[in-house]
Amino acid sequence: MPVTILVGTQWGDEGKGKVTDVLADEAQLIARYNGGDNAGHTLAVQEQTYKLHFIPSGILRPGVMSLMGGGMVIHPERLLNEMESLRRQGIEVTPQRLKLATNAHIITPAHQLLEQAQEKARGRAKLDTTGRGIGPAYASKIAREGIRAAAMRDPDAFGTAIYQAIAQTNRVLNLIYQDEPLDADAVARYYHNVASELAPYLVDSWALVHAMLREGGHVLAEGGQATLLDVDHGNYPYVTSSNPVAGGALVGLGFGPRVVDRVIGVAKAFCTRVGAGPFPTQVEGEMAERMRGDGSQAWDDFGTTTGRPRRMGWLDLVALRYAVAVNGLTELALTKLDVLSRFADIPVAVAYEIDGERTDAYPVDMARFARATPIYETLPGWEVDIMGVTRYADLPAAARRYVEWIEAQLEVPLTLVSVGPGREQTLLRG
């Protein structure tokens, strides 16, 4: 059986967790391939709401194994807290059901303090990171100074490595940022104990993935963040520190392109963004508030990880065409179609105007992208609550036209439409 890769096509928060949960019926292994807990998934299942940050959404499906892959960065303390939170909600979290790749890298408290100091030093030019140490952890990895999860197999050696890393970062925090140092001894003692708890979950992830494929299993590779936040292909420098694009799955989990059968992109029926950076189709004021929701529902557009209100905007087909190309999408899933029931008219960006010229091509150059003004086509809305619809054919005609028009514009099959947060609020096409 092959690999399916699931990617976000916008700036994250597209609802990948829900789509992963829907597709989990077909998978034996669900593997997250990049990022850390700077991303989050909110899932609604049988009147329960689950918030996941490190752990793949497959953990909610009995009989499905979940893997945190080698392309990830892991904060052990926050991972243990997430595991315990799931157990309190009745989810079985054991070494038989959850695996942590030995080549994933460790986020230390020093990484977190360093990121916060860097953001403070940037002042008005800050990147609006989550402050969870993701960037510095990847910087340590690339500088070949990182600590891999495999080190937790020897708690004494792991504690020593943590001590050395904290002591080194303390010098940077003190000399450059004039910040108070961490207690390296206390942190090392704590992480020594953490290692003993997480060691049973460790696995050489490439071997697990290939064994699963040899046995005829289906692997679902789940990305964190999204295409426009990719460190190489996104809106640099307003990006994450890893590769959320489909190619990141091959690197982060350790398999080649021959085993990939499907690449499914997930897009909201509109756009959202958290943090700084250009956003051509952004709307503000009352229009944004109507689109976002008031935060009273778990699925309103506030960050799962940070709680920050998301910036809101209309669908951007220029950016979506780019995501189709760089990911090699074979199909698309569209989420939150129900939100657009609030609007009589629905603008969609079909091109940009940059320096007086029209372009259909997404500009990777950040300076040009920041000058892009969207050119819209406006489609009629339906202004009918569709959250109770259970078959695609029963959607209002205008809603179906919206879906099918997007499909025609992108020339990619749109195979799944979500009309609410629940599993049952998922309409399959084709």
C-alpha positions in Angstrom: 0.0 0.0 0.0 1.2 3.6 -0.7 1.7 6.8 1.2 -0.8 9.7 1.2 0.7 13.1 2.0 -1.6 15.7 3.5 -0.5 19.4 3.3 -1.8 22.8 4.1 -2.1 25.1 1.1 -2.4 28.5 2.7 -0.9 30.0 5.9 -1.9 27.1 8.2 -5.1 26.5 10.3 -6.9 25.0 7.3 -8.4 22.1 9.2 -5.8 19.5 8.4 -6.4 17.8 11.7 -10.0 17.1 10.8 -9.2 15.9 7.3 -6.5 13.6 8.8 -9.1 12.2 11.2 -11.5 11.6 8.3 -8.8 9.8 6.2 -7.6 7.8 9.2 -10.1 5.0 8.4 -7.8 4.1 5.5 -4.5 4.2 7.4 -2.6 2.0 9.7 0.1 4.6 10.5 -0.3 8.4 10.7 2.9 10.3 10.8 3.6 14.0 11.4 6.7 15.0 9.4 7.6 18.6 10.4 7.3 21.4 13.0 6.7 21.4 16.7 3.9 22.7 18.9 3.9 26.0 17.2 1.0 24.5 15.2 -2.2 23.0 16.6 -5.2 21.0 15.5 -8.6 21.3 17.0 -10.9 18.4 16.4 -14.6 17.9 17.4 -15.5 14.2 17.9 -18.8 13.0 19.4 -19.3 16.3 21.4 -15.7 16.2 22.7 -13.1 18.8 21.6 -9.5 17.8 21.4 -6.5 20.1 21.0 -3.4 18.5 19.5 0.0 20.2 19.1 2.7 17.5 18.7 0.6 14.3 18.4 -0.9 13.3 15.0 -4.7 13.3 14.8 -4.7 9.5 14.3 -4.3 9.1 18.0 -8.1 9.6 18.2 -8.7 6.5 16.1 -8.5 3.1 17.9 -6.2 0.7 16.0 -4.2 3.4 14.3 -0.6 4.0 15.2 0.7 7.6 15.4 4.3 8.7 14.7 6.1 12.0 15.5 8.7 11.9 12.7 12.3 12.9 12.5 11.6 16.2 10.8 9.9 17.5 14.0 11.3 19.3 17.0 9.9 18.2 20.4 9.6 19.9 23.8 9.5 16.9 26.1 7.7 18.5 29.0 4.9 19.9 26.7 4.7 16.6 25.0 4.1 14.8 28.2 1.5 17.4 29.2 -0.3 16.8 25.9 -0.2 13.0 26.4 -1.7 13.4 29.9 -4.4 15.7 28.6 -5.5 13.1 26.1 -5.6 10.4 28.7 -7.9 12.5 30.9 -10.2 12.7 27.9 -10.3 8.9 27.6 -7.7 8.4 24.8 -5.3 5.5 25.1 -1.8 6.9 24.8 0.8 4.1 25.1 4.1 3.1 23.5 2.1 0.7 21.3 0.0 3.5 19.8 2.4 6.4 19.8 6.0 6.6 18.5 8.6 9.3 18.7 11.4 9.2 16.0 14.9 8.9 17.4 16.1 11.6 15.0 13.6 14.2 16.0 15.3 17.1 17.8 14.7 18.4 21.3 13.5 21.9 22.2 15.0 23.0 25.5 13.8 25.8 27.8 16.9 27.7 26.6 15.6 27.7 23.0 12.3 29.2 24.2 14.0 32.0 26.1 16.3 32.7 23.2 13.4 33.0 20.8 11.6 35.4 23.1 14.8 37.5 23.5 15.3 37.6 19.8 11.7 38.8 19.2 12.0 41.4 21.9 15.2 42.7 20.2 13.6 43.0 16.8 11.1 45.5 18.2 8.6 46.7 15.6 10.2 44.3 13.0 9.3 41.2 15.1 8.1 38.1 13.2 5.3 37.4 15.7 6.6 33.9 16.4 4.8 31.7 19.0 7.8 32.0 21.4 8.0 28.3 21.8 11.6 27.9 20.8 10.9 26.3 17.4 13.3 28.5 15.3 16.3 28.2 17.7 15.8 24.4 18.0 16.0 24.1 14.2 19.0 26.5 14.2 20.7 24.2 16.7 19.9 21.3 14.4 21.3 22.9 11.3 24.4 24.1 13.2 25.0 20.5 14.3 24.6 21.5 17.9 21.2 19.9 18.5 20.1 17.1 20.8 18.3 14.2 19.2 15.4 12.3 20.9 17.6 9.2 20.8 19.6 10.6 23.6 16.7 10.0 26.0 17.6 6.3 25.9 20.4 7.1 28.3 18.8 9.6 30.9 22.2 10.4 32.4 23.8 11.3 29.1 20.6 13.2 28.1 20.7 15.2 31.3 24.4 16.1 30.7 23.7 17.2 27.1 20.8 19.4 28.4 23.1 20.9 31.0 25.7 21.8 28.4 23.1 23.3 26.0 21.6 25.4 28.8 25.0 26.6 29.9 26.0 27.6 26.4 22.7 29.5 25.8 23.0 31.2 29.2 26.2 32.9 27.9 24.3 34.2 24.9 21.3 35.4 26.9 23.6 37.2 29.3 26.2 38.7 27.0 23.9 39.7 24.0 20.4 40.1 25.5 21.3 40.9 29.2 18.6 38.4 30.2 18.6 36.3 33.4 20.2 32.8 33.0 18.4 29.6 33.5 19.3 27.2 36.4 21.2 24.6 34.3 21.4 22.1 37.1 17.6 22.2 37.9 16.7 21.9 34.2 19.1 19.0 33.7 17.7 17.1 36.7 14.1 17.6 35.4 15.0 16.5 31.9 16.8 13.4 33.3 13.4 12.3 34.7 11.5 13.2 31.5 13.9 11.0 29.5 12.9 7.9 31.5 9.2 8.6 30.7 9.6 9.1 27.0 12.3 6.5 26.2 9.7 3.7 25.7 8.1 5.6 22.9 11.3 6.0 20.8 11.6 4.2 17.4 13.8 4.5 14.3 11.0 6.0 12.2 12.3 5.2 8.8 12.3 1.5 9.7 8.8 1.7 11.1 7.5 3.4 7.9 9.1 0.9 5.5 8.0 -2.1 7.6 4.5 -0.8 7.5 4.7 -0.4 3.7 6.2 -3.9 3.2 3.3 -5.4 5.1 0.8 -3.7 2.9 -0.1 -0.9 5.3 -1.2 2.6 4.3 0.8 5.5 5.7 -0.8 8.9 6.0 1.8 11.7 6.3 0.5 14.8 8.1 2.2 18.2 7.8 2.2 21.0 10.3 1.8 24.6 9.3 1.4 25.1 5.5 2.8 25.9 2.1 3.0 29.7 2.5 4.9 29.2 5.8 7.5 26.9 4.3 11.0 28.1 5.1 12.1 27.7 1.4 8.8 28.3 -0.5 6.8 30.5 1.8 6.7 34.3 2.6 10.2 34.5 3.9 11.1 35.7 6.5 7.5 35.4 7.8 7.7 31.6 7.8 8.2 28.6 10.0 11.6 26.9 10.3 10.7 23.7 8.6 9.3 22.3 5.3 5.5 21.8 5.4 5.4 21.2 1.7 4.9 17.7 0.4 8.6 17.2 -0.1 9.1 17.7 3.6 7.3 14.4 4.2 10.0 12.5 2.3 12.8 14.1 4.2 11.1 14.2 7.6 10.0 10.5 7.5 12.6 8.9 5.3 11.0 7.5 2.2 11.3 8.1 -1.5 8.8 9.5 -4.1 8.0 6.1 -5.6 5.8 5.1 -2.6 3.6 8.3 -2.8 0.2 7.7 -4.3 -1.8 10.8 -3.3 -0.9 14.3 -2.3 -4.0 16.0 -0.8 -4.0 19.7 -0.2 -6.3 21.3 2.5 -7.7 24.8 2.0 -10.2 26.9 3.8 -13.0 28.3 1.7 -11.5 31.7 2.6 -8.0 32.6 4.0 -6.6 33.2 7.4 -3.2 34.1 8.8 -1.7 34.4 12.3 1.3 36.7 12.9 3.0 39.2 10.7 3.6 39.3 6.9 1.8 40.4 3.8 -1.8 39.2 3.3 -3.3 40.5 0.0 -6.9 39.5 0.5 -7.1 40.5 4.2 -10.3 42.2 5.4 -10.8 44.0 8.6 -13.4 45.5 10.9 -17.0 44.1 11.0 -16.4 41.9 7.9 -13.4 40.2 9.6 -15.4 39.7 12.8 -18.3 38.0 11.0 -15.8 35.7 9.2 -13.8 34.9 12.4 -16.6 34.3 14.9 -16.5 35.6 18.5 -14.4 32.8 20.0 -17.4 31.2 21.8 -17.0 28.0 19.7 -13.8 25.9 19.7 -13.6 26.1 15.9 -13.9 29.9 15.6 -10.8 31.4 14.0 -8.5 31.8 17.0 -5.1 30.1 17.1 -5.2 26.6 18.7 -1.7 27.2 20.1 -1.6 30.9 20.9 -5.3 31.8 21.2 -4.6 34.9 19.0 -7.4 36.0 16.7 -6.5 35.1 13.1 -6.3 37.7 10.4 -9.1 37.0 7.9 -9.4 37.4 4.2 -11.1 36.1 1.0 -9.9 33.1 -0.9 -6.7 33.6 -2.9 -6.5 31.5 -6.0 -3.1 32.9 -7.0 -1.6 31.5 -3.9 -3.6 28.3 -4.2 -2.4 27.6 -7.8 1.2 28.0 -6.4 0.4 25.5 -3.7 -0.9 23.1 -6.3 2.3 23.4 -8.3 4.9 23.2 -5.5 3.2 20.3 -3.7 2.2 18.3 -6.9 -1.4 18.1 -5.5 -3.5 15.2 -6.8 -6.6 16.5 -5.0 -8.0 19.2 -2.7 -10.1 19.2 0.4 -12.1 22.4 1.2 -13.0 23.3 4.8 -15.2 25.8 6.6 -17.6 26.2 3.6 -20.3 26.8 6.3 -18.7 30.1 7.3 -19.4 31.7 3.9 -23.1 31.2 4.5 -22.9 34.5 6.4 -22.3 36.5 3.1 -24.5 37.5 0.2 -21.5 38.0 -2.1 -18.2 36.2 -2.0 -15.1 37.8 -3.6 -12.3 35.5 -4.7 -8.8 36.8 -5.8 -8.1 35.4 -9.3 -5.0 37.6 -10.1 -2.8 40.3 -8.6 -1.9 43.7 -9.8 1.8 44.5 -9.0 3.3 47.8 -10.0 0.5 48.5 -12.5 0.7 45.1 -14.2 -1.7 42.1 -13.9 -0.1 38.7 -13.0 -1.5 35.3 -12.4 1.8 34.0 -11.1 2.5 34.0 -7.4 5.6 36.2 -6.6 8.1 34.4 -4.3 10.0 37.7 -4.0 8.7 39.1 -0.7 9.1 42.7 -1.8 6.9 42.1 -4.9 4.4 40.1 -2.9 4.0 42.9 -0.4 3.0 45.2 -3.2 0.3 42.8 -4.6 -3.2 44.1 -4.8 -5.9 41.4 -5.5 -8.1 41.4 -8.5 -11.4 39.8 -7.6 -14.2 37.9 -9.2 -17.4 37.9 -7.1 -19.6 34.9 -6.8 -23.1 34.8 -5.3 -23.5 33.5 -1.8 -26.3 31.3 -0.5 -27.1 32.7 3.0 -28.5 29.4 4.2 -27.2 27.4 7.1 -25.5 24.3 5.6 -24.0 22.7 8.8 -26.7 20.0 8.8 -26.2 18.9 5.2 -24.9 15.4 5.0 -24.7 14.9 1.2 -22.9 17.1 -1.3 -25.9 17.0 -3.7 -28.1 18.6 -0.9 -26.0 21.8 -0.7 -27.6 25.0 -2.1 -26.9 25.4 -5.8 -24.8 28.5 -5.1 -22.6 26.6 -2.7 -22.1 23.8 -5.2 -21.2 26.4 -7.9 -18.6 27.9 -5.6 -16.9 24.5 -5.0 -17.0 23.5 -8.6 -15.8 26.9 -9.9 -12.7 26.6 -7.6 -12.1 23.1 -8.9 -12.3 24.3 -12.5 -9.9 27.2 -11.8 -7.3 25.0 -10.1 -7.7 22.0 -12.4 -7.5 19.7 -9.4 -10.3 17.4 -8.2 -12.0 18.8 -5.1 -12.8 15.5 -3.3 -13.9 16.6 0.2 -16.0 19.5 1.5 -16.3 20.3 5.2 -19.4 22.1 6.5 -18.7 22.0 10.2 -16.2 20.8 12.8 -17.7 17.3 13.3 -16.7 14.1 11.6 -20.2 13.7 10.3 -20.1 17.2 8.7 -17.8 16.0 5.9 -19.1 15.6 2.4 -17.2 13.4 0.0 -17.2 13.9 -3.8 -16.1 11.4 -6.4 
